[in-house]
Amino acid sequence: MQTIRNRLIIILVVCFSFIVGLTCVDYYHIFSLQKKLVLIEQLDDFKGDILELRRYEKNYFLTGNAIHFGQMDFYLSKTENSFLNLEKEMKDILNTSEYNQCAVALKVYHKILKHTEEAMDGGDSDVENLRATGAVLTAFSEKLINKKHIRIARVLRQMLIMPLAFSAGFIFLVIFVMHMTREDVLKPLSLLQIAAENASKGVFDPIGHVIRKKNEVSQCIAAFNKMVVEIDAGQEQLLQSRKLASIGTFTSGIAHELNNPINNISLIVDSLIEDGDTLLLAERMKLYNDLMDQAERSTEIVKNLLEFSRTDQGHFENISLEEMIEKTQRLLKNELSIKRVKFHVGVQENLPKVRIDKSRLQQALVNLLLNGIQAMPDGGILTLTIEADPESGGIRMDVRDTGMGIQKEQLDSIFDPFFTTKKEGEGTGLGLSVTYNIIQSHNGRISVKSTLGKGTCFSIFLPVKA
């Protein structure tokens, strides 16, 4: 696995290599240029010696003064020594044949100069040949220096080009690193940030990012997606546990409601056993019908309870809210009676059907209604209103109680898991958190307003879907 740490180390090593490489190249060019400048000075001295030789040569033939001839011999000796000392450098600048031509010219010049010295004692001197050979030496030195100047100019151009080339390479490296960082680090981190923010709002969606390289960020994304899967599985369990908790809350009411038809059935059966033989057919038929009515009443209670507690997942359908409200009201009927709470329902006419998961939305509604009932221990008024919301174009459901209310500083935390305003042992703090997640799964939203001593109102906003 190529970790981000390893990548950063590689990037630092590459950057350091760029800097070291550029420094080494610059130092090489500087030292090379220094050597070339020293050599050009030596070649200038070599050319200067040849020019001095030619100057004294001219003066000698014009004046015939022996002093000038001595200077010619002196500068010829210096030229020959420089020529021998700079042999390697000269062959590097010019080819070997040109160097050999200059060597021959020096020997010829030396030989002619010796003959000229003999001519001073009465011999013949070859003036024209001496001048022609001197011209060859002068041309050689000038050509040597010109070529050396060209090489120095080339080195200077390289010194100017190399930083630009290194800079271009470094810029390319930076762009490449930024692209890799964006694709492999910043973009996944941005998706992870969005997913984390959604998770804080109760929306647990996996991160749809193709993992091309394994690193710390990809591991975080994989761990997050695994967490989402586990949360989704746990969410169903939590929802079911809340249903069971809700059932436990109004068990007494359900037991009381079931007890009435069962007692009636028992009384009817006793009557049939004791007086069945003496009853007229019409009287027996009436008792049989009463018996069926009480049995159907019990069946209906159990059916509502089973339907409320079912574990269907994601079963969305277009339904009318009135039916769900009616069944929810029947579930809470005896709980409302026991707690001495008056329940008012107001549903706007001709509301459009809403695409919902009936079981889950009923669970959310039961949670809010039970919270309202528990907020009024001495009785009160619980109101459920359903109407069209002109602002969102959807449906608005308000659950309003006349209970104790919620403190203002607690409202921001009211939907947090395990947060509760109830006494210890009276609540888990999961009811409103589950309700919030259910509304989120319907692409809706929920809000709360409360005034201490006057009551609380929870508002659910659901979109209308075709």
N, C-alpha and C positions, 0 to 999 in steps of 0.2 A: 504494500500500500504506500503510495506517494503522499506523505503527509504535507500539510501546509508548512510545517516547520522545515522539512527537507527542501521544499520549494524555495522558501525564503533563503535558506543557506546557499542553494544553487544560484539564486539570483545575486546574492551578495558576492559569491565567488566569481561569477561571470563579470559583474561590475568591477570588482577588484582587478580581475584579469585585463579588462579593457583599460583601466587606468594604468596598470603596470606596463601593458603592451605599448600604450601610447607614450608613456615616459621613456621606455627603452628605445623605441623608434626615434623619438626626439633626441635622446642622448646620442644615439648612433649617428644621426645626421649632424648633430653639433660637432661631435668629435671628428667625423669625416670631413666636415666643412673646415674645421680647424686645421687638419692635416693638409687639405687642399690649399688653404690660404698660405700656410708655411711653404708648401711646394711652389705656389705661384710666385712667392717672394724670391725663392731660390732660382726659379726660371727667369724672373725679371733681372736678377743679378747676372745670370748666364747671358741673357740678351744684352745687358749693360756692358759686360766685358767684351762681347763681340763688337758692339757699337764703338767702344773706346778703342778697340784694336783697329777698326776701320778708320776712326778719326785720326789716330796717329799714323796710320798707313797713308792717308791723304796728305797729312802735314809733312811726312818724310819725303814723299815724292815731289811735293811743292818746294820744299826748302832744302832738302838734302841734309838736314841736320841729324847728326848721329844720335842726339838725345831722343828724338822721336822714334828712331829705330829701336833703341833700348826699351822704350815704353811699349812698342809693338811686341817685342819678345816677352815682356812681363805679362801683358794682357793675354797673349797667346798661351802662355803657361797656365794662367788662371782659368782660361776657357777650357783647356784640355783637362785640367783637374776637375772642374765642375761637370764636364761631359762624362768623365769616368765615374764620379761619385753619384751622378743622377742617372746612370745607365738604366737601372730597373724601372724608375719612374718614367723615363722618356720612352722606353719600349712599351710601357703600359698605355701611354698617351698616343703615340704613333706606332705604326707597324715596324717590324724589324728591318725591313728593306730601307725605309726612310732613315732609321737610325744608322744603318751601315753606310748609307750615302753621306751622311754628315761626318761619320768617322773617317771615311775616305777623303772627304773635303778637308778635314783638319790635317790629315797627314800630308796631303798635297800642299796645303797652305804652309805647313811647317817646312816642307822640303823647299818650296819656292823661296820662303823667307831666308833659309840658309844659303841658297844660291845668291840671293840678293846681298847677303852679308859678304859673300866672296866677291861679288861684283864691285863692292866698295873698294876692294883691293885690286881692281883692274879687270874683273870678270864681267860677263854679260848678265843683266837682270831681266826677268820675265814679268814686266809690270802688268801687262794686260791679263795674263793668266792668274796673277796674284789677286787682282781686283775681281775677276770672275769667280774665283774660289771664295773670296770674302763675301761676295753677294750671295753665294749658296748658303754660307753659314748664317748670314743675316735672315734670309728667307726661312731657314730651318727654325731659328729661334722664334720668329714671329708666328709661324705656323704652330709651333709647340704651345706658345702662350695662348693663341686664339682657341685652340682645341681645349686647353685647360679651362679657359673662361666659359666655354660652352658647357663643360662638365659641371662647373660650379653653378652655373645658371640652372642646370637640370636638378642638382641637389636642392637648390633653393625652391624650385617649383615643387619638388617632392615634399619638402618641409611644409609648404603651404597646403598641399593636397592632402597629406596624411591626417592632419587634425580634422579636416572636413570629412574625410572618409570614415575616421573613427567616430566622429560626431553623428554622421548619418547612420552608422551601424548601431551606435548607442541609442539613438532615437528609435530605430527599428526595434531594438531590444525592449525599450520602454513600452512602445506600442503593443508589442507581442505580450509582454508581461501584464499590461493593463487589460488586454483582451482576455487573456487566460484568467486573470483575477476576477474580471467581471463575470465570465461564463461559469467558472468553477467555484467562486467564493461569494461575490457580491450579489449576483442574481439569486442563487439558492438561499442566501441569508435573507434577502428581501422577501422571498416567498415564505421562508420560515417565520419572519417577523409578522407578515400578514396573517399566516395561519395561527400564530400565537395570540395575536390580537383578536381574531375570530373565536379562538378557544376561550379567551377571557370573557367573551360575550355568550358563551354556551354553544357556539357553532363549531363542531368538530369535523372538519373536512380534511381528508388526506392531501398531502402536497403532491400535485401532479408534475413532478420534475424527473426527467430521465437522468439517472445516475450513470455518467460515463466514466468517471474516475472515482476511486475510493479514497476519501480523505475524511478529515474530522467533520466537515460540513455535511457530506453525504451520509456519514454515520448518524449525525443529528437528525437528518431528514428521515432516514430509515427508522430510527428510534421513535420519532414523532408519529410517523404513519402507523407503526406498530401500536403506539399508545392510543391512536384514534380508533383502531380496530378493537382494541380491548375496551376502550371507553364506550364504543357503540354497543358492544356486547353487555357491558356493565350497566349501560343506560336502560336496556330492556329489563334487566334484573331489578334495577332501582325503581323503574316505573311500576313493575309488578309488586315490589315490596311496598311502595306507597299506596297502591290499590288495596293491598291487604291491610295496611295500616289504617286507611280510610274506612274499610269495612269494619275493622275493629273498633273504630271510633263510634260508628252508628250501629254497632251490633245490638245494643239494648233496644233501639227503636225497631230494628228488623225483627228481633225476637218477640217484641210486643206485638208487632203487626202480624207475625206468623201465629202467635199464640191465639189470637181472636178466631181465625177460621178453624184452627185445630180444635179449640174448645167447642165451637159450634158443631163441627163434624162429630165430636164425641157425644154431645147432647142429642143430636139427631139419631145417631146409631143407638144410643140408650133407649130413646123413645121407640124406635123400631123394634128393638129386642123385647121391651116390656109390653108395648101396646100394639105391636104389629098385627096380631091376629084379630084384634077388635076394631082396627081402623078401617074406614071405608077406602075403596080403591083410590078415589080422588085425593083423600088425605095422605095416603101413602105416596102417591105420585108427587104431591106437593113437597113432602119430606125428601123424596129422591132428588127432585130438582134443586131444593135448598142444599142438599148434600153435594151435588155437582157444582153449584155456584161457589160454595166454600172451597171445594177442591181446586177449581179453576183460579180462585183468588190466591190460594197458596202457591199454585204453579206459577202464576204471574209474578209473585214476589220473588220466588227462587230464580225464575227466568231473568228478571231484571238484575238480580245479584250476580248470576253467572255471566250475563252479557257484560256487566261492568268489569268483572274480574278476568275476562278473556285476555289472551296474550298474543292476539294477531299483530303482526309487524307491518307497518307501512301500508295499511289498507285504506287508501284514499278513494273517496267517492263523492259525487255531487249529491248533496242531500239538503233538505230543509232543516233549519235549526230548531223549529218548533217541536219536532218529534224528539230530538235529543233533550230539549229542555223539559219536556213532559216526563220522560223517563227519569231524568235526574231529580225532578221534583218528587216523584214517587219514592225514589231511594231515600230521600232525606225527610220524608213526610213525618215519620214518628220522631226523628231526632229533633225536628223543629218544634214538635208538640211538647216533647219532654223538656226542652230548654225554654219553652214559653216565648218562642221567636215567631213573629208574624212575617210571612214570606209573600212578597208582592212581585209579580212578573209582568213586565210590559214589553210586548213584541210589536214592532212596527209592521203594518200590513204590507203585503206584496214585496217582501224582501227577496232578492235573488238567491238561488241555491249557491252553496259554498262548497268547494272541493276540500274535504277535511278527512282526517282519520277520526271517525266518530268516537271510537273507544278512548283514544288519547285525549281528544278535546274534552270529552266528558270527564276524564280524570282530572284535567286542569280545572274545569269548572267546579267539580266536587271539592278540590283542594281549597279553592277560593271561598266557596260557600261554607265549608266547615270552619275555615279560619274566621269567617264573619260570625258564625254561630258561637265559636269559642271566645270571640272578643266581647260577647254580650252575656256574661254569666247570669245576669239578673233579668234576662229577656230584652227584647228590643225589636227593631224592624230591619229585615234583610230584604233588599230590593235588587232585582235583576232586570235590566233593561237592554233590549237589543234593537238597534236602529241602524240606518244607513249613515255612513260618515261622509259628508260632502267633501271634506278636505282630501282624503285618500281615495275616495271612490269605492271603498270597501265596506265592511260591516264592523260596527262598534258594539262591544258588549261591556256593560258596566255592572260590577258587583259592589253594592254600597251597603255598609252597615252603620248602626248608630252606637257602636261600641266605644271602647276606651281611647282609640286612636293610637298612632305611632309617633314617637319622638322624631323631630326633624332630622337630627344627626344620624338616626338609624335608617332613614329612607334610602340612602345610597348603598347600604349593605343588605337591604331586605331580600334581594334575590341571590345573595351569595350562599354557596353550600354550607350547611351546618350553622348558619346564623339564625337565631330565633329570639323573639321577644318574650317567649313564654317562660314559665318557671322551669327549673331543672326537673327532668322526668316527664314533662308534659308535651314535649315536642322534640323532634330530631333536627329541625332546621333544614330539612330536605324538601318539604312540600312546595314552597315557592320556587326553589331552584329547579325542581322537576317541572313545575308549571311553566317557568320561563323557557326551558329547553323545548317543551312541547310547542309553545307558541312560536319559537324560532324555527322549529321544523316545519311549521305551516307558512313560513315566510311572513309571519306577522310580528307584532311587537306588543309589549305590555308595559303599562305605566301605573304609578300609584300616587295618590294624593291623600293626605291625612291631616286631621286637626285634632289635637289632644282634647279629650272630653266630648267630642262631637261625632267622631267616626272616621272610617276609611273607605276610599273608593278605588278599586282596581279596574283599570280599563284595558280591554283586549281589542286590538285592531287586526282584522283578518282581511286579506285581499280576496276579491271575487274572481274566480277562475272559471273559464268556459269548460 
